[in-house]
Each structure stands twice: as structure tokens, then as C-alpha cells.
Amino acid sequence: MSAIHVGNFTELRPTVNFAGCTLAESGHQWGPRIIPDYQIIYLLAGTAELRLGTRSCELRPGDMGLYGGGTPMILRNPGAEPFNYYSIHFDWDQPDAQPLHPSARMIYCSDTEMAQEPAALHIGFGACADLAIPFRHRAPQMEEALRLLVEEYQQQQVGYELVLRGRMIVLLADLMRYLSEEQEPVSRRKIRPALQLLEQHPGQTWSVADLARACGYQTAYFTELFKMATGATPKAYMIEQRLRRAKQLLLSGEPIDAIAEQLGYGSAHYFYRTFKEAIGMTPSEFRMQGE
């Protein structure tokens, strides 16, 4: 089965179709079947076997399975003890936030139809245009977000559809951030010490030599590596990070003089001029636009 690119994350409108917590007794099995949407399976306790087409994997507490796109599946309990899991059915992009339960649209298939490769999932996320979403990965940090999502679906209070969408966006954003760091290109890993310095000390003016030294490289090689990893020179990246932080501080209500000092602009006047040249409006105008 061919790969599926679900779209660019910032343009997606995910809709939760179902969210629940299920206990599977020994020997219980779902499938073989093809779901009409996508599913997250998160193991809370016990051991489960998830089969996606020709691939099979074991899920243990803290493991997450994510699949869909027409992939036939089987989820079963091969052991003597029950397993407990969160199940989230969702669509990546739907204009309507109203949940549409998947059960009526599921297709039950034969074991023969399981003999195909599962659809590999990819997404555009930040600088990565083709981030791979693995079928199984460790994700214990997602458990609380999943619990809140299940709770919201079960209570179904007024406005729950939009709350579900909001919670799903946060959950997916956290998951994609984790995956993008996990799949970080070698070139970016090599300059990570420099990126951390720029992020943690945005008000300091770092020379390229200082940044190169932090990574253990010669200046010329570091500059080439930095541009390969970020698409910008160290100086341009530094300016971009300062402006990004300046926007955050402006919207949080921080005084403009304090922002200029904190980010190393020297004076409020220089900050005003630099900000307007880069953004097209003064810091005050940007702040008013966000109110």
C-alpha cells in the first residue's frame, strides 16, 4: 500500500470521532477490519498484539499505535491477562468538528486481505515537509492528554466538539514535536549545542566562532553545516530568533524598553527600527494587532 501524506499540520482541522477506555479480556480480538478514519491505541496495562497488514508489533504500557488510511488491522489479546487501553478514532482534516462514530462505516475483511503492506503515514510539520509517523512508538508523555480527551468525549458537555478538536490539536502537536526531534537530521544534531545557546540566551550577541567552538568545529565548516541544517546563516538565524522572542514578549505585555534590553538591542529606538524593518510594523502596532 502506498504512503499517505495527511497534509501540513498548521492547515489541518482534526475531528475526534470516538474516544474511550477499553478492557480486553484474554483471547479477545478486534478485526480483521478496515476502519474509515485513523486510530490511536495507547496501552495502559497488559500486553497487546497489533497487526497492521503484514506487520505485527507488541504494545506494552506507554506504547502508542497509530494507523489508518485503509490499512486492515487486528488488535488482540494473546496473553492470559487482560489489557487496558485508550482508543481514539479521528480524522486529520474535517470542516465539521462533530464526532462521527466509525462503527457503521467499518469494513470487516478476510485474513487474505491482511496480506498487504500498511499505509505509511507522513505529515508536513514545521521545517520538515515529510515527517514520518511510525506505526508504533513509546509515548508515555501523552497519557494525560489522552485521558483528558477521553473524559471530554464521555461527558459530552456543551461545546465538547470544539474542546475535543482543541485537545486533539494539542495532542498531535506534542506528538509531532516529539517525533520531529526523534527524527532530527544528522546535520541539525551536530549543531544542537549552538541552537541551544541561541534559544537559551537570545539577548547575547554570539560570534560565529563562539557557536562553532560550542559544537567543536572550525568556523567555516560550522557555517556550512548550520546553513544546511536551518536554511539560514548563523547571523540571520540569530536575528530571526530574537524577533520571534520579541513577538512573544510584546504579546505578553512586557514593556518595550525591557524587551529591547532583554534581547540585546542596546536601545528602544534601535529595537523599534529593527522590528519595523523586519516585520513591517512597529512593536506598538504589533502589540495592538494582537489585542
TORPA-82170 format. One record per atom (N, C-alpha, C, O): residue in one letter; x negated, y negated, z. Coordinates in steps of 0.05 Angstrom, whole numbers, plus 5000, padded with zeros to 4 digits. Layout:
AXYZ
...
This chain:
M498350245000
M500050005000
M498249755000
M496249755014
S498949554984
S497249324982
S497449145006
S499249175023
A495448965009
A495348775031
A497548565029
A498448505007
I498448465052
I500448255053
I499248015066
I498248025089
H499447785053
H498647525065
H501247395075
H502847315058
V501547365101
V504147265111
V504446965109
V506646865114
G502346815102
G502546535098
G500546385115
G498846505129
N500646115114
N498945955131
N500345895158
N502745815158
F498945945179
F500245935206
F501845685211
F504045695221
T500745455204
T502045195211
T504545155195
T506144975201
E505045305174
E507445275157
E509545485164
E511745475152
L508945675182
L510845895187
L512845815208
L512345655226
R515245935206
R517445895225
R518346165236
R520346275226
P516846285255
P517446555264
P520146575278
P520846395293
T521546785273
T524146835287
T523947105301
T523247315289
V524647105326
V524747355342
V527447485337
V529547365342
N527447735328
N529847885323
N530748065346
N533048125350
F528748145362
F529348315386
F526948305404
F524648295394
A527348315430
A525248335449
A526148495473
A528248425485
G524748705480
G525648875502
G523449025514
G521149035504
C524049155537
C522149325551
C523349605552
C525649645560
T521849805542
T522950075538
T521250285553
T518850265553
L522650485564
L521250715576
L521650955558
L523951025551
A519451085550
A519551315532
A518751565548
A516551585558
E520651745550
E520151995564
E518252185548
E517952135524
S517252375561
S515452575547
S516852695523
S519152785525
G515452695500
G516452825476
G518252645460
G519052715437
H518952405470
H520752225455
H519352115430
H516952065431
Q520852075409
Q519651965384
Q521551775370
Q523951835368
W520451555359
W521951385341
W520751415313
W518351415309
G522451455293
G521551495266
G521351795259
G521951965275
P520451845234
P519351645215
P521451455204
P523651535197
R520651195203
R522550995194
R520950755183
R518650725188
I522350585168
I521250335158
I522950115169
I525350105164
I521749935184
I523249715195
I523449485175
I521749465157
P525549315178
P525949095158
P524348845164
P524348665148
D522948845187
D521448605194
D518648685203
D517448855191
Y517648565225
Y515048635236
Y515448695266
Y517348605278
Q513648855277
Q513948935305
Q511248915320
Q509148995310
I511448815344
I509248825364
I510049035384
I512149025396
I508249225389
I508549425410
I506249385430
I503949395423
Y506949325455
Y504949275476
Y505249485498
Y507349485511
L503249645503
L503449855524
L503049735552
L501049605557
L504949795569
L504749715597
L503749935615
L502149885633
A504550185609
A503750415625
A503950665608
A505550685590
G502250855614
G502251115600
G500551105575
G498850935571
T501051305557
T499651325532
T501651385510
T503351555513
A501251245487
A503051285464
A501351335439
A499051265437
E502651475420
E501351515394
E502951355373
E505351395370
L501651165360
L502851005339
L501751095312
L499251085307
R503451185295
R502551275268
R503751075248
R506151035247
L502050955231
L502850775210
L501850885184
L499550875177
G503751005169
G503051145144
G501051365151
G501651535167
T498751365137
T496751575141
T494951525165
T493351695172
R495251295178
R493451225200
R494851275227
R497251235230
S493251365246
S494351425272
S492551305293
S490051315291
C493651195315
C492051085336
C493351135363
C495851155365
E491751145383
E492751175411
E492950905424
E491150735422
L495150855437
L495650605452
L495550665481
L496850845491
R493950505496
R493750515525
R494550245537
R494750055522
P495050235563
P495849975575
P493949745567
P491549775570
G495149525558
G493549305548
G493049305519
G492049105508
D493749525505
D493449535476
D495949425462
D498249455472
M495549305439
M497749195423
M497649305395
M495449315383
G499849405385
G500149485357
G501849275343
G503849175354
L501049205318
L502649005303
L502649105274
L500549155262
Y505049135263
Y505349245236
Y507949145224
Y509549005236
G508349215198
G510849155184
G510349145154
G508549285145
G511848995140
G511448975111
G512049225096
G510849275076
G514049385106
G514749625091
G513149865099
G513450075086
T511449845119
T509850075128
T511550275143
T512850205163
P511650535135
P513050735150
P511650795176
P509150795177
M513150845198
M511950875224
M513151095240
M515451175236
I511651195259
I512551375280
I511251285306
I508851235308
L512851255327
L511851205354
L512851425372
L515251475373
R510951565385
R511851795400
R510251825426
R508051715429
N511351975444
N510052035470
N509052315469
N510552505471
P506352355465
P505252625462
P504652755489
P503952995490
G504752595511
G503952705537
G506152795554
G508552805546
A505452875578
A507452975598
A508752755614
A510852795626
E507452515614
E508452295630
E509752085612
E509052065588
P511751935622
P513051725605
P511151495600
P509151455615
F511651345579
F510251085576
F512250865574
F514550895567
N511250625581
N512950385583
N511750175565
N509250135565
Y513350035549
Y512249835531
Y514149615525
Y516649635527
Y513049385517
Y514549155506
Y514749195476
Y512849275462
S517149145465
S517649155436
S518748885427
S520748795437
I517348765408
I518248515396
I518548555366
I516648605352
H520948515356
H521448515327
H521648225318
H523048065331
F520348155297
F520347875288
F519847845258
F518848035245
D520647615247
D519947545220
D517947315222
D518147145240
W516047315204
W514047095204
W515146825196
W514346625207
D517046825178
D517946565168
D520946585160
D521646705140
Q522646465176
Q525446455171
Q526446175178
Q525846075200
P528046045161
P529145775168
P530945785192
P531045585208
D532446005196
D534346025218
D532946165242
D531846385239
A533146045266
A531946165290
A533746375303
A532846505322
Q536146415293
Q538046615304
Q536946895301
Q536346975278
P536747045323
P535747325321
P537647495303
P540047475305
L536447665287
L537947855270
L536948135277
L534848215267
H538448275294
H537548535304
H536848725280
H538348745261
P534548855282
P533549015259
P534949285255
P534649405234
S536349385275
S537249665275
S538949735250
S538649945239
A540749555242
A542549615219
A541049625193
A542049735173
R538649505192
R537149495167
R534849685166
R533249685147
M534549845187
M532350045187
M532850265167
M535150345163
I530750365155
I530950585136
I529450825148
I527050815153
Y530851045152
Y529551285162
Y528551445139
Y529951485119
C526051535140
C524751655117
C523751935125
C523952025148
S522652075105
S521652345109
S518652335116
S517352135113
D517652565126
D514852585132
D513152535107
D510852445108
T514252615084
T512852575058
T512252285053
T510152215043
E514252115060
E513851825055
E511851695074
E511051475070
M511051845095
M508951745113
M506251765100
M504351645110
A505951905078
A503351955065
A502551725048
A502051755024
Q502351485060
Q501451245045
Q499851075064
Q500351075088
E498150915053
E496550725069
E498350505080
E500050405065
P498050425105
P499650205115
P498849935102
P496649905093
A500849755102
A500249485091
A498449325109
A499249275132
A496149255099
A494249085115
A495348805116
A496148695096
L495348675140
L496448415143
L494248205146
L492148245159
H494647975133
H492847755134
H494347495137
H496747475130
I493047285148
I494347035153
I492346805149
I489946845155
G493246575140
G491546345140
G491646205167
G493746135176
F489346175179
F489246055206
F486845875209
F484545965209
G487345615211
G485145425213
G483245435189
G484145425166
A480645455195
A478745465173
A478645725159
A477445755137
C479945925170
C479946195158
C482446235141
C484646245152
A482046245115
A484346275097
A485446555095
A487646595085
D483946745106
D484747025102
D483947185127
D482347375126
L485147115150
L484547245175
L485947515176
L488347535173
A484447735181
A485648005182
A486948045209
A485747985230
I489348165209
I490748235233
I490648535236
I491948675221
P489048635255
P488748925257
P491349055267
P492948935280
F491649315260
F494049465269
F494049505299
F496149515312
R491649525311
R491449575339
R489049405350
R486949395338
H489549285373
H487349145386
H487949115416
H490249135425
R485849065432
R486249015460
R487248725464
R486248535452
A489348695480
A490548435484
A491848405511
A494148315513
P490448475533
P491648455560
P492448165567
P494148125583
Q491047975554
Q491647695560
Q494347605549
Q495347385556
M495647765532
M498147705520
M500547795537
M502847735531
E500047945558
E502248085573
E504247885585
E506647925583
E503247665597
E505047475610
E506747335589
E509147295593
A505647255566
A507147125545
A509247315534
A511547225528
L508647565532
L510647765523
L512847805543
L515147825536
R512147805568
R514147835589
R516147605589
R518547645590
L515147355586
L516947125584
L518747135560
L521047055561
L517647235538
L519247255513
L521447455517
L523747405509
V520847685528
V522847895533
V525047785552
V527447835548
E524147655573
E526047545593
E527947345580
E530347345585
E526847175562
E528546975548
E530547105530
E532947025529
Y529747315516
Y531647455498
Y533847595514
Y536147585506
Q533147705537
Q535147855553
Q537147665566
Q539447735568
Q536247435575
Q538047245588
Q539947095568
Q542247045575
Q538847035545
Q540446905523
Q542046665533
Q544446645529
Q540646485547
Q541946235556
Q542146045532
Q541046095511
V543645835536
V544045635515
V541345535504
V539545465519
G541145545478
G538645465464
G536445665464
G534145605456
Y537145915472
Y535046125474
Y533646175447
Y531346255446
E535146145425
E533946195398
E531546025393
E529446125384
L531745765400
L529545585395
L527245625416
L524945595409
V528045705440
V526045765460
V524446015452
V521946015455
L525846215441
L524446455431
L522546375408
L520246475408
R523446205390
R521546125369
R519145985380
R516846035372
G519645805399
G517345665411
G515445845425
G512945825423
R516546035441
R514746225455
R513246405435
R510946475440
M514646475413
M513246645393
M511046495379
M508946615373
I511446245374
I509346075362
I506846075380
I504646105371
V507346025406
V505146015425
V503746285427
V501246295427
L505246505428
L504146765429
L502446825405
L500146925408
L503446775381
L501946825357
L499546645354
L497446735345
A499746395363
A497446215362
A495246315379
A492846325371
D495946405404
D493846515422
D492646765410
D490246805412
L494346935398
L493347185386
L491447125363
L489247245361
M492146935346
M490446875322
M487846735331
M485846775318
R487946575352
R485546455362
R483646665372
R481246665366
Y484746855386
Y483047075396
Y481847245373
Y479547305373
L483547305353
L482647465330
L480547305314
L478647425304
S480947045311
S479046885295
S476346875308
S474246875295
E476346855335
E473746865350
E472447135347
E470047165344
E474147345349
E473147615347
E471947675320
E469947825318
Q473147555299
Q472247605272
Q470447375262
Q470047345237
E469447215280
E467746985273
E465447065254
E464047255260
P465046915232
P462846985214
P460146965228
P459846825248
V458247115218
V455647125230
V454346845230
V453046765250
S454846685208
S453646425207
S454646245230
S453146085240
R457246275237
R458346105258
R457346195286
R456846035303
R457046465289
R456046565314
R453246465319
R452446405342
K451646435298
K448846345301
K448746055311
K446745985324
I450745895305
I450645605313
I452445555337
I452845325344
R453545765349
R455445725371
R454245555394
R455745395405
P451745585402
P450645415423
P450845115416
P451444955434
A450345055391
A450644775383
A453544675383
A454144455392
L455344845374
L458144775374
L459144735403
L460844555408
Q458144895421
Q459044865449
Q457944605461
Q459344475477
L455544525454
L454444275463
L456144035453
L456843855468
L456844045428
L458443835416
L461243825428
L462443605431
E462344055435
E465044065446
E465043975475
E466843835484
Q463044065490
Q462944005519
Q461943725526
Q462543615547
H460343605508
H459243345512
H459743165488
H457843085475
P462243095482
P462842945458
P461842655459
P461542525438
G461242555483
G460242275485
G457242245481
G456242025480
Q455842465480
Q452942455477
Q452142465447
Q453342615432
T450242305440
T449242305413
T446942505410
T444742465420
W447642725397
W445742945394
W444142915368
W445342865347
S441542945369
S440042945344
S440243225332
S440743415346
V439843245306
V439843505293
V437743685304
V438043925307
A435443565311
A433243715323
A434043845350
A433344065356
D435543685366
D436543785392
D438344025388
D438144225402
L440243995369
L442144215364
L440744455353
L441444685361
A438844415335
A437344635324
A435744785345
A435645035346
R434644625363
R433044745385
R434844915403
R433945125413
A437244825408
A439144975425
A439745255414
A440345445428
C439645265387
C440145525373
C437645685367
C437845915358
G435345555371
G432845695367
G431945695338
G430545885329
Y432745485322
Y432045485294
Y430545225287
Y430545035301
Q429145245264
Q427945005252
Q430144825242
Q432344915235
T429644555242
T431744365235
T432844405208
T435344395204
A431144455188
A432144485160
A433944735157
A436044715145
Y433044955169
Y434645195168
Y437345165183
Y439445255173
F437145035206
F439544995222
F441644825207
F444044885207
T440644615194
T442444435179
T443844585157
T446244555152
E442344755143
E443544915121
E445645115132
E447745155121
L444945245155
L446645435167
L449145305178
L451345415175
F448845065190
F451144915201
F453144845179
F455544875183
K452144755157
K453944675135
K455344915123
K457644905116
M453945145122
M455145385112
M457445475130
M459445575121
A457045445157
A459045545176
A461345355179
A463645445184
T460945095177
T463044895184
T464044735159
T466144615160
G462444745138
G463144575115
G462344285117
G463144125100
A460944215139
A460143945143
A457343935154
A456244135165
T456043695152
T453343665164
T453743635194
T455943575203
P451643675210
P451943635239
P452943365247
P454643335265
K451943155233
K452842875239
K455842845233
K457242725249
A456642935210
A459542905202
A461343065221
A463442965228
Y460443295229
Y461943465247
Y462143325275
Y464343325287
M459943205284
M459943065309
M461942835309
M463442795328
I461942685287
I463842455285
I466742555285
I468442445298
E467142775270
E469842895269
E470842985296
E473142945303
Q469043105312
Q469843205339
Q470442975358
Q472242985374
R468842755355
R469342515372
R472142395365
R473642325383
L472742385340
L475342265332
L477642445341
L479642345349
R477242705339
R479342895348
R479842855378
R482142845387
R477642835394
R477942785423
R479042515428
R480642485447
A478342315413
A479442045417
A482442045413
A483941915428
K483442185393
K486342205388
K487742335412
K489842235421
Q486542545423
Q487742675446
Q487942485470
Q489942475484
L485742335475
L485642155498
L487541915494
L488841825513
L487841825469
L489741605463
L492541685469
L494141545481
L493241925461
L496042025465
L496542095494
L498842105502
S494442145509
S494842205538
S495041945555
S495541965579
G494641715542
G494941455556
G492341345568
G492441145583
E490041465561
E487541375572
E486941085561
E487441035537
P485940905578
P485240635568
P483240635546
P481340805546
I483540465527
I481840465503
I478840405511
I477040535500
D478440225529
D475640165538
D474340415550
D472040475545
A475940565565
A474940815578
A474241025557
A472341175560
I475941045537
I475541235515
I472941175500
I471341345495
A472540915494
A470140825480
A467640905496
A465640995485
E467740855522
E465440915539
E465041215542
E462741315540
Q467241365546
Q467041655550
Q465941795525
Q464541995528
L466641695501
L465741835477
L463341715464
L462541775441
G461941535479
G459341435470
G459441235447
G457541215431
Y461641085444
Y461840885423
Y460340625429
Y460040455411
G459540585454
G458040345460
G459740115468
G459339985489
S461840055452
S463639835459
S466439895447
S466740055429
A468439765459
A471239805449
A471439695420
A472939805404
H469939485415
H470039365388
H469039565367
H470339595346
Y466839695373
Y465639885354
Y467540125351
Y467940235329
F468740205373
F470740435372
F473040355354
F473940515338
Y474140115358
Y476440025342
Y475640035312
Y477140145296
R473339925305
R472539915277
R472140195265
R473040255243
T470740365280
T470140635271
T472740795267
T473140935248
F474540775287
F477040925286
F478740835263
F479841005249
K478940575258
K480640475236
K479540555209
K481040625191
E476840555206
E475640635181
E476240925175
E476641005152
A476241095196
A476541385192
A479441465190
A480141635174
I481241345206
I484041435208
I485941255192
I488041345185
G485141005187
G486940835171
G488740665189
G490440515178
M488340675215
M489840505234
M488240465259
M486440615264
T488840255274
T487340205299
T488140405320
T490240535318
P486540435341
P487340605363
P490040545375
P491540715382
S490640285378
S493240195389
S495540285371
S497540375380
E495140255344
E497240335326
E497640635326
E499940735325
F495440785329
F495641075330
F497141155355
F498841345354
R496541025377
R497941095403
R500941035401
R502541195410
M501640805389
M504540735387
M505940935369
M508340995373
Q504641025348
Q505841225330
Q506541475344
Q508541615337
G504941555364
G505441805378
G507441775401
G508141975414
E508341535407
E510241495429
E513141555421
E514941535437
